Structure formats: C-alpha cells, structure tokens
C-alpha cells in the first residue's frame, strides 16, 4: 500500500512538473494574474478556424493570426467572444477570462475592452503554437490589470518618426496592454490658431486625430503634453514679449495675461487634434527664474505663489474643456525643501531628522485639488523617503500619478536592462498606493531610436499590468520570445547585455573631460590629445587605461557582432530592431579602433612600422563615413534624420544633445571633431 501511495505521489509530481513546463513554454507578456493548466490534449493554433461574438458582443480589433480567421461559425473548433456579468469575471472593465479546451476557445469579459485584451492574450498563445509547433495546453486564464492607467511617453521635441511608425507603435502598445500615450508634441503639431509655433514638418491636426482614432480602436488613449510655464523655448523663440527673462526663452511670464491667451490657443488646438484623451498635461517643471520680471514683481507674489497661480489658471482651463490636468511635481517639492531628501537613501532616524513638510503643509491651499500631481522618479522609487512622500500626498487628498523612465539620456541605448527594475518597483508602489496611474517617460534630450526603447516600454506593459510577475531576467527571456520568436531557453539576445556595457566606454572614450549625455549639464568637452612623434610611448603611457579598455571592447565587439548576426538569421520577426542594434554596435567600437591605431603608431619601433600604423589610422578615419552612412540608412527607415529647411533652433535647448545640430551631426558629437583632429595631425606628421 505504501508503494502505491509513493507511486501516486510521484505521478502527481510529474504531472505538475509537466503542466508547469507546458505553461512556461508559452511566455505571455504581460504575465496573467492567474493561469491554470487543465486536463486535455489542447489545440494547435491552426485548429482554430473561426471567430464569432455572441449576442451583444462585438469582435474587437484582432491580431494577425486571429484576424485572418472568418468571422462566422463553421465546422471545426473556433473562438467565441461573449460579454457577460457572471460573478466569476474580474470587476475591472479590462479584465477577462479565457478558457481553452479541446473544443475551442471562449473569452468572456464585462466590456469590449476586456474582450480586446483577452484576444491579445490569445494571439500570443497562437503565435507560440505556430512558432514552436506545439499545442496550446488546455487552460483557464483569469486576468485583469493592477493599474488602470498604463501610459508611455512620446516625446517629439527634437525629432519626428515617419507617420506610419506611429501606427505601428500603437499596434505594439496594444499587444502588450499599454492603454495610454502622453504625447509631448511641442512644435511638432501644425497649430491653426498660432501657426507660427508649428515646425515646417509638423503633423497636421487631421493626421493626429486619425492616429488618435486608430489608437482608440485599440484601447490606447492619447493625451497631449503642452509644455509651460517653463520648457517653453518652442514658443518663446517666436514670442519674446512673453519671456520672464529677455535673455532666455525658457520661461513664460506668469503675470502677463497674454501668456494664457497663447497657451490656451495651443491647448485648444491640441485637444482638437487629440479628441479621445482624458488628460491635458501642462508641464510646469524645472522653473529657474520666475519672479524676476517687473510684471511679476508688481504682483507682490513670490516665485512659488506665481507658479501656483499659473497652475490654477491652466487647471481651470482643462476642467472647463473636460480634461483632467496633470502637472510635474518637482517645483513644489523644491519649494518645500524636500527635493534632496526624496532623492537620498536615508531611512529610519536619519530620515526622521531631515523630513519636514511644514512649508508644503502651509501652502497646501495653493494646490489645485482637480490636478493630478505627476510624481516622477527615474531611479529606485521604493526608497523610504519616496514612499513617505507618497503618503504625504495621500494624507492631503491629492491625486498622484507615477512617472518612471524607459530611457534616459543616452542617444543610443537605454542602460540597466532598459530600466526594467525601476519600472517594476514604481509600478508596485502605484498599485499598492492606488495612484491614478503610471507613465513610462522617454525623453528626447538624447533622442534615442525608439527601437532601442521598446524593451523598456514592454516592461511597463508587463509590470503596469502585473507588478508581482516575473523577475527581470525572466522578463528578458519572455521579451526575447515575444519580440523575436526565440524560446525562453535561447540565449540569442544575450548580446544586448554586452552592448549595454560597451556603450559606457564609448560614451567618453575620445575625451579627457566632458560627457556626451547633456542631461547632466556638462556642455563643454576636451578631446584627448594625439601622439607626439618625438616622444614615442608617452601617449600610450598617458592613456593606458583607455588603451587597456579598448582592447577589451574590441573583443566584446566581436562577441556582440556574432550574437547579432546569429539573431538576425534566426529571428522570426522584428529584424529591424536587430539592425538598429547592429548599427549601434558598429558605431560604439569606432573610438576603440581609433585608439588602438594611434597606440600602434605611438609604440612603433621603426619607420616601416610607423608607416604601417599611419596607413591604419587613415583607414580608420576614412571608414567613419561608412559607419555614419550605414547608421543613417537604417535609422532613416523609420525616422527623419534632420530638421526641415528654415527650422529655428531654441535658445535654451543647446544643452540637449539632440539639439546640437539641425542635421544628424549630434549623433557623432565626439567622433566628427576627432576625425577632423586626426586628419589635421596626419598632415603635420613627418616621416
């Protein structure tokens, strides 16, 4: 009897492991809240031969596989969609239950949104069945989002992508259950009330409305972000009379009524172009010099009071136009002398010593209650001081939305696994504290190609829906499967970890001071010097650390190149993304190649070796034009590589790397002057 019992336990254990293995082979993003494997043989994707909707249900926009099926019942197994109020359904209007058995698939939801997301999950299951030639196991998925508003940030202050790319992006956002976009349009909308503000290549209001309707049909809501009180260079480069500081186009004067007339005209155009969103983001961050103008001084108000008066007026406009205003929250926190505290690591008694909300408490009546205060934190948002701040907001009855970052600074590649850990941590806080929602920002200061940002955005889809889902490494495996068709056990995307590391050296390899990432306020830089022919070996001694690292980077480049080449051959989709990574890799190795060529010259022991080294230096310099041309060729498939003729640059955006030139020179900020410097050096070097 004991032997039989042990055998039964063993078989049950094996069955559980087999069920878990079947579940793990299907890597869904976002991971559902609950997935149960049931008994049965399951279905191949090709066995599903129709899709129908019962009663009052409507078939939503479907993915490629489900969308190719006829939409009437026929012989065979099919997909049945049903609106229902059954008690077992999640209460969320985006929730659903998906049941798959040997007889077909049923998706139930309370709303059309829920049906849409159930179909998106099914599409991924069908995709895996096709990609790996395996049955979808019989299962029941009960699913709903932990956060109701899950947004990403389109920032087009310095560049525009081709219009078709935005449609493509919306399809992908919907696939990963991102349900909103906050679009920072600046001068990239063709304003009709103030036509001077729109850039020559701006998107028309009609085209923008078309994009927004396309998004709405896929449950993606688009709302505008129109910058003011600060970050107003795109406006104040035309309207000097409204500047707070005549020497700066950064800030409006909040005491001039014409400020509001102008801003409200832009708001109205933006709301007409984006008619389906619920929010109006008014910016309001990083103000530096309010209150210095005679118009402001005449009011007798201090800088903080002036800003909050401005905020109240723009909030009233938003409410009048049936929009909820959103405001970046850094300026109140700086006024309240809490900014440095919430960025710190203090906890316990040390935090108690520093924590003082007296100034904010006294000013609380200046905070419009109808506004959503966007609490942005682009690092680890789970630190004690930050959590304490969220509690303060809650105690004051203020509405808060979280803002993390999928990309920050780098023009080439987000770091730290596309900021996935920070995204997960802040998403958990948003869910636990029942904040209004979460936004994953993608700042255009360094204007990264959006194909490099997608892993971060998809992480926001994952953790905004289910903050308690996979760890970061498991997410990266799921991302590899979903985006490229590699199985979770496949290591084809490991090169991306290496590429992230390579960018660190590339960033400053050719300079002795300065930083390419202008977000840190280091605008000046100094290129490294070049070898002195009369002092052989001195240059190599001076730059020994760079030479040693360049050797390592050349080996790393080889590994990355092989990894990308393999991935491009084996990928089932999204090879364009891999092409962007390939061009990034080809650019990042350039400084290392140049450093090693200069090192060879500096350490040459005879004239023949010097001549050979000189030829190699020339070859490396000449090759740069090829590297640039290939990168621009690939980039330009989806984005415009230069501003149009007649574009007026903003005065105060000069510290943004992507604003350094109207063409693509800024992408090669150190490389172009270094190549020129080396070529001039070659002309003066004697043999």
Secondary structure, 3 states (H helix, E strand, C coil): CHHHHHHHHHHHHHHHHHHHHHHHHCCCCCCCCEEEECCCCCECHHHEEEEEECCCCCCCCCCHHHHCCECCCCCCEEEEEEECCCCCCCCCCCCEEEEEECCEEEEEECCHHHHHHHHHHHHHHHHHHHHHCCCECCEEEEECCCCCCEEEEEECCCCCECHHHHHHHHHHHHHCCCCEEEEECCCCECCCCCCCCCCCCCECHHHHHHHHHHHHCCCCEEEEECCCCCCCHHHHCCCHHHECCCCCCCCECCCCHHHHHHHHHHHHHHHHHCCCCCEEECCCCCCCCCCCCHHHHCCCCCHHHHHHHHHHHHHHHHHHCCCEEEEECHHHHHHCCCHHHHHCCCCHHHHHHHCCCHHHHHCHHHCCCCCEEEEECCCCCCCHHHHHHHHHHHHCCCEEEEEEEEECCCCCCCCHHHHHHHHHHHHHHHHHCCCCCEEEEECCCCCCCHHHHHHHHHHHHHHHHCCCCCCHHHHHHHHHHHHHCCCCCCCCCCHHHHHHHHHHHHHHCCEEECCCCHHHCCCCCEECCCCCCCCCCHHHHHCHHHHHHHHHHHHHHHHHHHHHHHHHHHCCCCHHHHHHHHHHHHHHCHHHHHHHHHHHHHCCCCHHHHHHHHHHHHHHHHHHHHHHHHHHHHHCCCECCCCCCCCCCCCCCCCCHHHCCCCHHHHHCCHHHHHHHHHHHHHHCCC
